[in-house]
């Protein structure tokens, strides 16, 4: 044990620590952000699609409708749900891509490097 309380040869020792380059950490953070955004896009799109499908096909559960009308409601509901799912995923991911493309200031709250 040395004066810092570290055991010689342990991974807490300064001589044995491997530092991750900042660029690798930034790339990992970017990959993590993309993964989270994809998950959010899929989850929110599934929710929107389910609500739309339920709203369109809901009357088929509560009203006495002909089988042709029920079939039409299910078809329209499924088509609308699929379209909204794709639209929601595309909107979320395009917005994320656009926001990520804008360079962030190195000094938050400052408008120029000379400030």
C-alpha positions as CSV (number, residue, x, y, z in Angstrom):
1,X,0.0,0.0,0.0
2,X,1.4,3.4,-0.9
3,X,0.8,6.8,0.7
4,X,-2.4,7.4,-1.3
5,X,-4.0,4.3,0.1
6,X,-3.7,2.4,-3.1
7,X,-2.4,-1.1,-3.3
8,X,0.6,-1.5,-5.5
9,X,-0.4,-3.2,-8.8
10,X,-4.1,-2.4,-8.3
11,X,-6.0,-0.8,-11.1
12,X,-6.4,2.3,-8.8
13,X,-2.7,3.0,-9.1
14,X,-1.8,5.9,-11.3
15,X,0.9,4.0,-13.1
16,X,-1.6,1.3,-14.2
17,X,-4.5,3.4,-15.2
18,X,-5.3,3.5,-18.8
19,X,-6.8,6.8,-19.9
20,X,-9.4,6.8,-22.7
21,X,-8.7,9.5,-25.3
22,X,-11.2,12.3,-25.3
23,X,-12.1,11.7,-28.9
24,X,-13.1,8.1,-28.1
25,X,-15.2,9.3,-25.2
26,X,-17.0,11.9,-27.5
27,X,-17.6,9.2,-30.1
28,X,-19.0,6.9,-27.4
29,X,-21.2,9.7,-26.1
30,X,-22.5,10.3,-29.6
31,X,-23.3,6.6,-30.1
32,X,-25.1,6.6,-26.8
33,X,-27.1,9.6,-27.8
34,X,-28.0,8.1,-31.1
35,X,-29.1,4.9,-29.4
36,X,-31.3,6.7,-26.9
37,X,-32.8,8.8,-29.7
38,X,-33.7,5.8,-31.8
39,X,-35.3,4.1,-28.8
40,X,-37.3,7.3,-28.1
41,X,-38.3,7.5,-31.7
42,X,-39.5,3.9,-31.8
43,X,-41.3,4.0,-28.5
44,X,-43.1,7.3,-29.2
45,X,-44.0,6.2,-32.7
46,X,-45.5,2.9,-31.3
47,X,-47.6,4.9,-28.8
48,X,-48.9,7.3,-31.5
49,X,-49.7,4.4,-33.8
50,X,-51.5,2.5,-31.1
51,X,-53.6,5.5,-30.1
52,X,-54.5,6.2,-33.8
53,X,-55.4,2.6,-34.4
54,X,-57.5,2.6,-31.2
55,X,-59.3,5.8,-32.1
56,X,-60.2,4.6,-35.6
57,X,-61.1,1.0,-34.7
58,X,-62.7,1.8,-31.4
59,X,-66.2,2.2,-32.7
60,X,-66.1,-1.4,-34.0
61,X,-66.0,-2.6,-30.4
62,X,-68.8,-0.5,-29.1
63,X,-71.2,-0.2,-32.0
64,X,-73.2,-2.8,-33.9
65,X,-71.7,-2.4,-37.3
66,X,-71.7,-4.6,-40.4
67,X,-68.7,-6.8,-41.0
68,X,-67.8,-4.8,-44.1
69,X,-67.7,-1.6,-42.0
70,X,-65.6,-3.3,-39.3
71,X,-63.2,-4.6,-41.9
72,X,-62.9,-1.1,-43.4
73,X,-62.3,0.5,-40.0
74,X,-59.5,-2.0,-39.2
75,X,-57.9,-1.5,-42.7
76,X,-58.0,2.3,-42.4
77,X,-56.8,2.1,-38.8
78,X,-53.9,-0.1,-39.6
79,X,-52.9,2.0,-42.6
80,X,-53.1,5.2,-40.6
81,X,-51.2,3.7,-37.7
82,X,-48.4,2.5,-40.0
83,X,-48.2,5.9,-41.8
84,X,-48.1,7.7,-38.4
85,X,-45.4,5.3,-37.1
86,X,-43.1,6.0,-40.0
87,X,-43.8,9.7,-40.0
88,X,-43.1,9.9,-36.2
89,X,-39.8,8.0,-36.5
90,X,-38.7,10.1,-39.4
91,X,-39.6,13.4,-37.7
92,X,-37.8,12.5,-34.4
93,X,-34.7,11.3,-36.1
94,X,-34.5,14.2,-38.6
95,X,-34.9,16.7,-35.8
96,X,-32.1,15.0,-33.8
97,X,-29.9,15.0,-36.9
98,X,-30.5,18.7,-37.5
99,X,-29.9,19.6,-33.9
100,X,-26.7,17.5,-33.8
101,X,-25.4,19.2,-36.9
102,X,-25.5,22.7,-35.3
103,X,-22.1,23.4,-33.6
104,X,-22.5,24.0,-29.9
105,X,-20.6,27.0,-28.4
106,X,-17.5,26.1,-26.4
107,X,-18.6,28.6,-23.7
108,X,-22.3,28.2,-22.9
109,X,-24.0,31.6,-22.6
110,X,-21.4,33.4,-24.7
111,X,-22.0,34.5,-28.2
112,X,-18.5,34.7,-29.5
113,X,-15.0,33.4,-28.5
114,X,-13.9,37.0,-27.7
115,X,-16.6,37.5,-25.0
